[in-house]
Amino acid sequence: MPNVEMSVVVPVFDEEEAAPKLAREIAAAFDGQAYEMVFVDDASRDGTRAALVALQRELPSLRVLWHARNAGQSRAIRTGVMSARAPIVITLDGDGQNDPADAPRLAQRLMTRNDLAMIGGVRAKRQDSLGKRFASRIGNSARRALLHDGAVDTGCGLKAFRRDAFLRLPYFDHIHRYLPALMLREGFAIDFEPVNHRHRESGRSKYSNLGRLWASLSDLLGVMWLRTRARNPGEISEA
């Protein structure tokens, strides 16, 4: 595969219907650009992997990786980022609710702004249930007040960031929800842009409000601790 400038990483779990359609949409959005897409199947129990592998004949830019055991969304993202061949990584959720048409815009802005390490998407008109939106609003408000990361929507899967910056962050499960705070902890600059959000057309959500809340509480305490242990050396020089 020729050199690529952007790697689109998509974690998927039991998305047999959504994944192939999403891959085709990504290919259309990035047509004519130097990119690859890396789908990471997190040990799906349906035909997700087989559907994606079959699609490689149609989409030469598509790479398919898979886990032997289910390890969660954050690990699937990390697997994709570590395998990515480009310095710029764009992530999207595998359920199709993120609009791939927004992805090139975020990537191009990041490529022209050397001062930024990440641009996070902010879902302008969320197409989720009232309960899910309410729980997200409460969680985002609490996180923003405690971590001072300026993020109003860390749950948006559409993000563009520099691969080397991501790999400098401490890894833990659910890290994908704390990327703004962790990027700032390393001294990187970040920004946000509004993006489209769509209804889920197939499959079902892998999270419940209660399960997300329980995980978020422990994760939040952990990230708060990490922030207190950060020591930034400033610019690094070599003789």
N, C-alpha and C positions, 0 to 999 in steps of 0.2 A: 504494500500500500504506500503511495507517495506521502511526502511530508504533509502533516495536517496542522492547522492553526487552532482548531477548536474540537474538543471532544464532548459529545452530548452523552451524559451518563443517566441511565434510567433504571432504577430498582423496580423489580416486578415480583409479585407473589400472587399466584392464582388469578392471572389476568389474561386468560386464553383468548377472550374476545377483544379486550381493549388493546393489548400489546401490539398486534400486527397493524391495526389501524393507526395507532400512535406512531409506529415506526415509519409508516408511509407519510404521515403528516410531517414528521421531522425531516424526512428526505425532501419533501416539497419545499419546506421552509428554508432549508440550507442549500437548495439546488444551485450549483455553480460556485460554491464556496469550498475551501479546503477544510473538510471536516470528517469526522467519523462519529458513529453512534455506538455506544457500548451498553447493551442491555444486560443486566445482571439478574438472573433468575434465582431468587432466594428459596430454593428447594420447593418449588410449586408442586401441588398435588394434582393439578389438572394438566392440560396439554399445552401450557404456556411455552415451555422450552421447545417442544417439537414444532409448534407454530412459528416460532422465531427462527429456528434453524432452517426450516423450509423456506422462509422468506429471504434468506441470504442469497439465494439464486436471483431474486428480483432486485435486491438492494445490496450492491457490493460494498457499500460503506458500513453495513451492519455487522457488528461483532456480538457474539452471544457467549456470555460467561454464566456459570451456575455454581451454586453452593451444594455441597453434599448434604448439609443439614441447614435447617432454617435458622438464621442468625439475626434477623431483623433488618429494618430499613437502613439504619446507620451503617451497619457492617456491609450491606450490599452497595451503598454509596461509596464507602471506602474502598471496597474491592474494585469498583469501576474506576475510581480516581487513580488508584495505584496502577491500574492497567492502562490508563489513558496515555496516548502518545502525543498529546498537544499540551502547550503551556496554559491554555485557557479551557476551563471546564464549565459546562452548563448542565445543571441537573433539572430534571422534571419528574414529577410523580408518575408512576406507571398506570394510574387509573384513567388517564385521559382528561382529567379536569383542568390541568394546566394547558394553555393554548401554545403549541409550538411556534405559532406565528410571531409570538412576542420574543422568543429566544434569541434570534439573530440581533435584534435591537440591543438587548442587554449585553450580548457578547461584543458587539462592535463598539459600544460605548466604553466597555472595560478596556478594549484593545487600544483605544485612543486616549485613555486617561492613565498615565503611568503612576499617578499618585493614589490610585484606588486598587484595593486587593479583592473587593467583592461588591457586587450590586445585587441586592435582594429584591425579589418581586413582592409587590403588595397587591393582594386581590382586591380590585376596585369594587366589584359587585359579586360577593360570594354567593355561590349557588348551593349552599348547604342548608340543612334544617335549622330552624330557629334555635333549638336547643344546642346544636353544635356551634352556631355562631355566638351564642351567649357565653358558653363555656370558654370559647377561644378568646372572646373579648376580656373576660375576667382574668384568664391566665396570662394573656399578653400584657395587661395593665400591671399585674403583680410583678411579672418578670422585668418589665421595663423600669418600674420603680426601684427594684432591688439591684438590678445589674447595670442600669444607666446605659443601655446599649442603643437607645433611640429607635428600636425596632417596634413597629406596630403589628407586624404579621410574620412572626418567625415560622409559622406553620406552612407558609407558601413554599411548595417544593421547587418552584422555578427560581434558580439563582445562577449567577455567573461569577466565577472566582478564579484566581490564579492557582494553578495546581501546586506550586511550590509553597504558597502560603498555607493552603489547606493541610499539606503534609507536615507542617510545623506545629499544628495544633495537637493538644493531648487528646487521645481517642478514648471515648466511652460510649456505651449504648445510648441512643437518642441524641447524639452530638449534633445531628442535623438541625435540631430546634434551637441550638445555642451558638450557631456559627457567628452571628454579629458580635456577641459579647466576647467570644474567644478570639476573633480577629482583632478586636480592639485591644484585648489583653496583650497580644503580641506586638502592638504598636502599629497595626495596619489601619488604613483609612477605608471606610465603607460608605455606601450610599444605597438608596432605594428608588424603585420606579414602579408606578402602577402597571398592573398586567390584567389580562382578561382571566375569567374563571368560568368553568363550564359545569353543567350537570353531569353527574356520573351516569353513563349510558348502560353499563353492564357491571357484573360483579357486585361486591359489597365492601363496605369500609372494614378495614382490619383493626380499627380502634373503637373503643367505647369511651364516652365522656368520663366515666368513673375510672377506667383503666388509665386513661391519659393523665387524669388529675393525680392519681397515686404516683405514677412514674415521674411526673413533673415536679412534685414536691421534693423528692429525694435528689433529682437532677439539679434542681435550682439551688439547693443547699451545697451540692458539690461544686457547682460553677462559682457560687459566691466564695467558697473556700479557695478555689483556684485563683480567683482575682486577688485575694489577699496575699497570695504567695508569689505574685508576679514581680519580677525585677527586670526592667528594660535597660539594656546597656547602651542604647542610642546607636549612633552610627558606628560600624565596625571597620577599622582600617588595618592595612597590612603594609609592612615596610618593604 
